[in-house]
């Protein structure tokens, strides 16, 4: 029973870490696009 709980916690932490990483990547990607667009317009 304890093994399943530990595996479950590790799985949740991995999923949460991947989710946070994808959110950071999306935020950085969205921030870079307007910057390049404004530079091209100028």
PQR file of N, CA, C, O and H, with PARSE charges and radii, in Angstrom:
ATOM      1  N   UNK A   1       0.839  -1.202   0.000 -0.4000 1.5000
ATOM      2  CA  UNK A   1       0.000   0.000   0.000 -0.0000 2.0000
ATOM      3  C   UNK A   1       0.873   1.251   0.000  0.5500 1.7000
ATOM      4  O   UNK A   1       0.578   2.216  -0.705 -0.5500 1.4000
ATOM      5  N   UNK A   2       1.942   1.234   0.787 -0.4000 1.5000
ATOM      6  CA  UNK A   2       2.796   2.416   0.846 -0.0000 2.0000
ATOM      7  C   UNK A   2       3.497   2.659  -0.491  0.5500 1.7000
ATOM      8  O   UNK A   2       3.693   3.802  -0.903 -0.5500 1.4000
ATOM      9  H   UNK A   2       2.181   0.450   1.359  0.4000 1.0000
ATOM     10  N   UNK A   3       3.871   1.569  -1.160 -0.4000 1.5000
ATOM     11  CA  UNK A   3       4.561   1.725  -2.451 -0.0000 2.0000
ATOM     12  C   UNK A   3       3.668   2.445  -3.454  0.5500 1.7000
ATOM     13  O   UNK A   3       4.133   3.320  -4.185 -0.5500 1.4000
ATOM     14  H   UNK A   3       3.712   0.640  -0.825  0.4000 1.0000
ATOM     15  N   UNK A   4       2.397   2.084  -3.493 -0.4000 1.5000
ATOM     16  CA  UNK A   4       1.491   2.715  -4.454 -0.0000 2.0000
ATOM     17  C   UNK A   4       1.331   4.197  -4.142  0.5500 1.7000
ATOM     18  O   UNK A   4       1.233   5.019  -5.053 -0.5500 1.4000
ATOM     19  H   UNK A   4       2.020   1.373  -2.899  0.4000 1.0000
ATOM     20  N   UNK A   5       1.304   4.541  -2.857 -0.4000 1.5000
ATOM     21  CA  UNK A   5       1.163   5.946  -2.470 -0.0000 2.0000
ATOM     22  C   UNK A   5       2.397   6.727  -2.904  0.5500 1.7000
ATOM     23  O   UNK A   5       2.281   7.829  -3.441 -0.5500 1.4000
ATOM     24  H   UNK A   5       1.383   3.874  -2.117  0.4000 1.0000
ATOM     25  N   UNK A   6       3.578   6.160  -2.672 -0.4000 1.5000
ATOM     26  CA  UNK A   6       4.820   6.843  -3.055 -0.0000 2.0000
ATOM     27  C   UNK A   6       4.877   7.027  -4.567  0.5500 1.7000
ATOM     28  O   UNK A   6       5.219   8.105  -5.052 -0.5500 1.4000
ATOM     29  H   UNK A   6       3.672   5.266  -2.236  0.4000 1.0000
ATOM     30  N   UNK A   7       4.544   5.982  -5.308 -0.4000 1.5000
ATOM     31  CA  UNK A   7       4.550   6.074  -6.777 -0.0000 2.0000
ATOM     32  C   UNK A   7       3.534   7.119  -7.231  0.5500 1.7000
ATOM     33  O   UNK A   7       3.798   7.880  -8.162 -0.5500 1.4000
ATOM     34  H   UNK A   7       4.266   5.106  -4.914  0.4000 1.0000
ATOM     35  N   UNK A   8       2.376   7.157  -6.578 -0.4000 1.5000
ATOM     36  CA  UNK A   8       1.337   8.124  -6.935 -0.0000 2.0000
ATOM     37  C   UNK A   8       1.828   9.549  -6.700  0.5500 1.7000
ATOM     38  O   UNK A   8       1.607  10.427  -7.534 -0.5500 1.4000
ATOM     39  H   UNK A   8       2.162   6.539  -5.821  0.4000 1.0000
ATOM     40  N   UNK A   9       2.501   9.786  -5.555 -0.4000 1.5000
ATOM     41  CA  UNK A   9       3.019  11.122  -5.235 -0.0000 2.0000
ATOM     42  C   UNK A   9       4.092  11.521  -6.244  0.5500 1.7000
ATOM     43  O   UNK A   9       4.105  12.654  -6.723 -0.5500 1.4000
ATOM     44  H   UNK A   9       2.680   9.073  -4.877  0.4000 1.0000
ATOM     45  N   UNK A  10       4.990  10.593  -6.567 -0.4000 1.5000
ATOM     46  CA  UNK A  10       6.048  10.894  -7.538 -0.0000 2.0000
ATOM     47  C   UNK A  10       5.428  11.213  -8.896  0.5500 1.7000
ATOM     48  O   UNK A  10       5.867  12.138  -9.580 -0.5500 1.4000
ATOM     49  H   UNK A  10       4.980   9.672  -6.177  0.4000 1.0000
ATOM     50  N   UNK A  11       4.412  10.450  -9.286 -0.4000 1.5000
ATOM     51  CA  UNK A  11       3.750  10.679 -10.569 -0.0000 2.0000
ATOM     52  C   UNK A  11       3.113  12.065 -10.608  0.5500 1.7000
ATOM     53  O   UNK A  11       3.231  12.776 -11.606 -0.5500 1.4000
ATOM     54  H   UNK A  11       4.055   9.699  -8.731  0.4000 1.0000
ATOM     55  N   UNK A  12       2.436  12.450  -9.521 -0.4000 1.5000
ATOM     56  CA  UNK A  12       1.794  13.768  -9.461 -0.0000 2.0000
ATOM     57  C   UNK A  12       2.847  14.871  -9.534  0.5500 1.7000
ATOM     58  O   UNK A  12       2.653  15.871 -10.226 -0.5500 1.4000
ATOM     59  H   UNK A  12       2.340  11.873  -8.711  0.4000 1.0000
ATOM     60  N   UNK A  13       3.954  14.693  -8.827 -0.4000 1.5000
ATOM     61  CA  UNK A  13       5.005  15.720  -8.840 -0.0000 2.0000
ATOM     62  C   UNK A  13       5.595  15.858 -10.239  0.5500 1.7000
ATOM     63  O   UNK A  13       5.877  16.970 -10.685 -0.5500 1.4000
ATOM     64  H   UNK A  13       4.111  13.881  -8.265  0.4000 1.0000
ATOM     65  N   UNK A  14       5.783  14.738 -10.936 -0.4000 1.5000
ATOM     66  CA  UNK A  14       6.313  14.796 -12.305 -0.0000 2.0000
ATOM     67  C   UNK A  14       5.327  15.500 -13.229  0.5500 1.7000
ATOM     68  O   UNK A  14       5.724  16.333 -14.044 -0.5500 1.4000
ATOM     69  H   UNK A  14       5.553  13.834 -10.574  0.4000 1.0000
ATOM     70  N   UNK A  15       4.050  15.171 -13.105 -0.4000 1.5000
ATOM     71  CA  UNK A  15       3.033  15.805 -13.956 -0.0000 2.0000
ATOM     72  C   UNK A  15       2.954  17.304 -13.655  0.5500 1.7000
ATOM     73  O   UNK A  15       2.862  18.123 -14.569 -0.5500 1.4000
ATOM     74  H   UNK A  15       3.728  14.494 -12.443  0.4000 1.0000
ATOM     75  N   UNK A  16       2.991  17.655 -12.369 -0.4000 1.5000
ATOM     76  CA  UNK A  16       2.928  19.069 -11.999 -0.0000 2.0000
ATOM     77  C   UNK A  16       4.150  19.807 -12.523  0.5500 1.7000
ATOM     78  O   UNK A  16       4.034  20.935 -13.003 -0.5500 1.4000
ATOM     79  H   UNK A  16       3.065  16.990 -11.626  0.4000 1.0000
ATOM     80  N   UNK A  17       5.315  19.188 -12.436 -0.4000 1.5000
ATOM     81  CA  UNK A  17       6.538  19.822 -12.939 -0.0000 2.0000
ATOM     82  C   UNK A  17       6.479  20.013 -14.443  0.5500 1.7000
ATOM     83  O   UNK A  17       6.862  21.067 -14.951 -0.5500 1.4000
ATOM     84  H   UNK A  17       5.409  18.272 -12.046  0.4000 1.0000
ATOM     85  N   UNK A  18       6.005  19.009 -15.155 -0.4000 1.5000
ATOM     86  CA  UNK A  18       5.890  19.122 -16.612 -0.0000 2.0000
ATOM     87  C   UNK A  18       4.861  20.188 -16.981  0.5500 1.7000
ATOM     88  O   UNK A  18       5.056  20.938 -17.937 -0.5500 1.4000
ATOM     89  H   UNK A  18       5.694  18.153 -14.742  0.4000 1.0000
ATOM     90  N   UNK A  19       3.765  20.255 -16.221 -0.4000 1.5000
ATOM     91  CA  UNK A  19       2.729  21.249 -16.496 -0.0000 2.0000
ATOM     92  C   UNK A  19       3.266  22.660 -16.270  0.5500 1.7000
ATOM     93  O   UNK A  19       3.020  23.555 -17.079 -0.5500 1.4000
ATOM     94  H   UNK A  19       3.607  19.646 -15.444  0.4000 1.0000
ATOM     95  N   UNK A  20       4.004  22.865 -15.167 -0.4000 1.5000
ATOM     96  CA  UNK A  20       4.584  24.180 -14.887 -0.0000 2.0000
ATOM     97  C   UNK A  20       5.609  24.541 -15.956  0.5500 1.7000
ATOM     98  O   UNK A  20       5.681  25.694 -16.381 -0.5500 1.4000
ATOM     99  H   UNK A  20       4.204  22.138 -14.510  0.4000 1.0000
ATOM    100  N   UNK A  21       6.402  23.563 -16.394 -0.4000 1.5000
ATOM    101  CA  UNK A  21       7.411  23.820 -17.429 -0.0000 2.0000
ATOM    102  C   UNK A  21       6.740  24.225 -18.735  0.5500 1.7000
ATOM    103  O   UNK A  21       7.212  25.137 -19.414 -0.5500 1.4000
ATOM    104  H   UNK A  21       6.343  22.626 -16.049  0.4000 1.0000
ATOM    105  N   UNK A  22       5.643  23.557 -19.095 -0.4000 1.5000
ATOM    106  CA  UNK A  22       4.934  23.894 -20.338 -0.0000 2.0000
ATOM    107  C   UNK A  22       4.310  25.279 -20.229  0.5500 1.7000
ATOM    108  O   UNK A  22       4.276  26.017 -21.213 -0.5500 1.4000
ATOM    109  H   UNK A  22       5.260  22.816 -18.544  0.4000 1.0000
ATOM    110  N   UNK A  23       3.813  25.643 -19.042 -0.4000 1.5000
ATOM    111  CA  UNK A  23       3.248  26.981 -18.862 -0.0000 2.0000
ATOM    112  C   UNK A  23       4.333  28.031 -19.032  0.5500 1.7000
ATOM    113  O   UNK A  23       4.103  29.053 -19.680 -0.5500 1.4000
ATOM    114  H   UNK A  23       3.840  25.043 -18.243  0.4000 1.0000
ATOM    115  N   UNK A  24       5.524  27.799 -18.456 -0.4000 1.5000
ATOM    116  CA  UNK A  24       6.635  28.738 -18.610 -0.0000 2.0000
ATOM    117  C   UNK A  24       7.035  28.854 -20.073  0.5500 1.7000
ATOM    118  O   UNK A  24       7.290  29.955 -20.561 -0.5500 1.4000
ATOM    119  H   UNK A  24       5.711  26.970 -17.930  0.4000 1.0000
ATOM    120  N   UNK A  25       7.093  27.728 -20.777 -0.4000 1.5000
ATOM    121  CA  UNK A  25       7.471  27.740 -22.190 -0.0000 2.0000
ATOM    122  C   UNK A  25       6.438  28.521 -22.997  0.5500 1.7000
ATOM    123  O   UNK A  25       6.805  29.301 -23.876 -0.5500 1.4000
ATOM    124  H   UNK A  25       6.886  26.834 -20.380  0.4000 1.0000
ATOM    125  N   UNK A  26       5.160  28.324 -22.713 -0.4000 1.5000
ATOM    126  CA  UNK A  26       4.113  29.047 -23.438 -0.0000 2.0000
ATOM    127  C   UNK A  26       4.184  30.540 -23.136  0.5500 1.7000
ATOM    128  O   UNK A  26       4.002  31.357 -24.039 -0.5500 1.4000
ATOM    129  H   UNK A  26       4.862  27.690 -21.999  0.4000 1.0000
ATOM    130  N   UNK A  27       4.445  30.911 -21.886 -0.4000 1.5000
ATOM    131  CA  UNK A  27       4.538  32.320 -21.518 -0.0000 2.0000
ATOM    132  C   UNK A  27       5.721  32.971 -22.227  0.5500 1.7000
ATOM    133  O   UNK A  27       5.594  34.071 -22.765 -0.5500 1.4000
ATOM    134  H   UNK A  27       4.593  30.248 -21.152  0.4000 1.0000
ATOM    135  N   UNK A  28       6.864  32.300 -22.230 -0.4000 1.5000
ATOM    136  CA  UNK A  28       8.038  32.844 -22.910 -0.0000 2.0000
ATOM    137  C   UNK A  28       7.779  32.948 -24.406  0.5500 1.7000
ATOM    138  O   UNK A  28       8.189  33.922 -25.038 -0.5500 1.4000
ATOM    139  H   UNK A  28       6.968  31.407 -21.793  0.4000 1.0000
ATOM    140  N   UNK A  29       7.111  31.970 -24.975 -0.4000 1.5000
ATOM    141  CA  UNK A  29       6.831  31.968 -26.412 -0.0000 2.0000
ATOM    142  C   UNK A  29       5.897  33.128 -26.756  0.5500 1.7000
ATOM    143  O   UNK A  29       6.103  33.810 -27.761 -0.5500 1.4000
ATOM    144  H   UNK A  29       6.778  31.179 -24.462  0.4000 1.0000
ATOM    145  N   UNK A  30       4.878  33.355 -25.935 -0.4000 1.5000
ATOM    146  CA  UNK A  30       3.932  34.437 -26.196 -0.0000 2.0000
ATOM    147  C   UNK A  30       4.599  35.793 -26.013  0.5500 1.7000
ATOM    148  O   UNK A  30       4.255  36.743 -26.716 -0.5500 1.4000
ATOM    149  H   UNK A  30       4.711  32.801 -25.119  0.4000 1.0000
ATOM    150  N   UNK A  31       5.541  35.906 -25.089 -0.4000 1.5000
ATOM    151  CA  UNK A  31       6.220  37.180 -24.870 -0.0000 2.0000
ATOM    152  C   UNK A  31       7.180  37.494 -26.004  0.5500 1.7000
ATOM    153  O   UNK A  31       7.374  38.662 -26.342 -0.5500 1.4000
ATOM    154  H   UNK A  31       5.821  35.134 -24.518  0.4000 1.0000
ATOM    155  N   UNK A  32       7.786  36.468 -26.600 -0.4000 1.5000
ATOM    156  CA  UNK A  32       8.769  36.698 -27.659 -0.0000 2.0000
ATOM    157  C   UNK A  32       8.096  37.146 -28.952  0.5500 1.7000
ATOM    158  O   UNK A  32       8.661  37.952 -29.691 -0.5500 1.4000
ATOM    159  H   UNK A  32       7.628  35.520 -26.326  0.4000 1.0000
ATOM    160  N   UNK A  33       6.910  36.644 -29.232 -0.4000 1.5000
ATOM    161  CA  UNK A  33       6.258  36.958 -30.515 -0.0000 2.0000
ATOM    162  C   UNK A  33       5.927  38.456 -30.625  0.5500 1.7000
ATOM    163  O   UNK A  33       6.278  39.058 -31.641 -0.5500 1.4000
ATOM    164  H   UNK A  33       6.451  35.989 -28.631  0.4000 1.0000
ATOM    165  N   UNK A  34       5.276  39.090 -29.644 -0.4000 1.5000
ATOM    166  CA  UNK A  34       4.978  40.525 -29.777 -0.0000 2.0000
ATOM    167  C   UNK A  34       6.250  41.359 -29.866  0.5500 1.7000
ATOM    168  O   UNK A  34       6.270  42.372 -30.565 -0.5500 1.4000
ATOM    169  H   UNK A  34       4.991  38.601 -28.819  0.4000 1.0000
ATOM    170  N   UNK A  35       7.307  40.956 -29.175 -0.4000 1.5000
ATOM    171  CA  UNK A  35       8.559  41.719 -29.206 -0.0000 2.0000
ATOM    172  C   UNK A  35       9.124  41.722 -30.623  0.5500 1.7000
ATOM    173  O   UNK A  35       9.516  42.774 -31.128 -0.5500 1.4000
ATOM    174  H   UNK A  35       7.291  40.133 -28.607  0.4000 1.0000
ATOM    175  N   UNK A  36       9.170  40.569 -31.264 -0.4000 1.5000
ATOM    176  CA  UNK A  36       9.705  40.500 -32.627 -0.0000 2.0000
ATOM    177  C   UNK A  36       8.761  41.218 -33.586  0.5500 1.7000
ATOM    178  O   UNK A  36       9.215  41.836 -34.549 -0.5500 1.4000
ATOM    179  H   UNK A  36       8.851  39.715 -30.854  0.4000 1.0000
ATOM    180  N   UNK A  37       7.463  41.145 -33.339 -0.4000 1.5000
ATOM    181  CA  UNK A  37       6.499  41.797 -34.227 -0.0000 2.0000
ATOM    182  C   UNK A  37       6.664  43.315 -34.156  0.5500 1.7000
ATOM    183  O   UNK A  37       6.633  43.994 -35.183 -0.5500 1.4000
ATOM    184  H   UNK A  37       7.094  40.643 -32.557  0.4000 1.0000
ATOM    185  N   UNK A  38       6.838  43.846 -32.945 -0.4000 1.5000
ATOM    186  CA  UNK A  38       6.990  45.297 -32.803 -0.0000 2.0000
ATOM    187  C   UNK A  38       8.312  45.749 -33.411  0.5500 1.7000
ATOM    188  O   UNK A  38       8.385  46.827 -34.001 -0.5500 1.4000
ATOM    189  H   UNK A  38       6.862  43.295 -32.111  0.4000 1.0000
ATOM    190  N   UNK A  39       9.348  44.942 -33.275 -0.4000 1.5000
ATOM    191  CA  UNK A  39      10.641  45.306 -33.860 -0.0000 2.0000
ATOM    192  C   UNK A  39      10.545  45.333 -35.381  0.5500 1.7000
ATOM    193  O   UNK A  39      11.125  46.207 -36.025 -0.5500 1.4000
ATOM    194  H   UNK A  39       9.288  44.067 -32.795  0.4000 1.0000
ATOM    195  N   UNK A  40       9.825  44.394 -35.950 -0.4000 1.5000
ATOM    196  CA  UNK A  40       9.679  44.358 -37.405 -0.0000 2.0000
ATOM    197  C   UNK A  40       8.853  45.550 -37.886  0.5500 1.7000
ATOM    198  O   UNK A  40       9.129  46.105 -38.949 -0.5500 1.4000
ATOM    199  H   UNK A  40       9.353  43.684 -35.427  0.4000 1.0000
ATOM    200  N   UNK A  41       7.848  45.944 -37.113 -0.4000 1.5000
ATOM    201  CA  UNK A  41       7.019  47.089 -37.512 -0.0000 2.0000
ATOM    202  C   UNK A  41       7.837  48.375 -37.488  0.5500 1.7000
ATOM    203  O   UNK A  41       7.708  49.212 -38.380 -0.5500 1.4000
ATOM    204  H   UNK A  41       7.624  45.493 -36.249  0.4000 1.0000
ATOM    205  N   UNK A  42       8.671  48.530 -36.476 -0.4000 1.5000
ATOM    206  CA  UNK A  42       9.485  49.748 -36.383 -0.0000 2.0000
ATOM    207  C   UNK A  42      10.471  49.779 -37.541  0.5500 1.7000
ATOM    208  O   UNK A  42      11.257  50.720 -37.657 -0.5500 1.4000
ATOM    209  H   UNK A  42       8.776  47.850 -35.751  0.4000 1.0000
TER
END
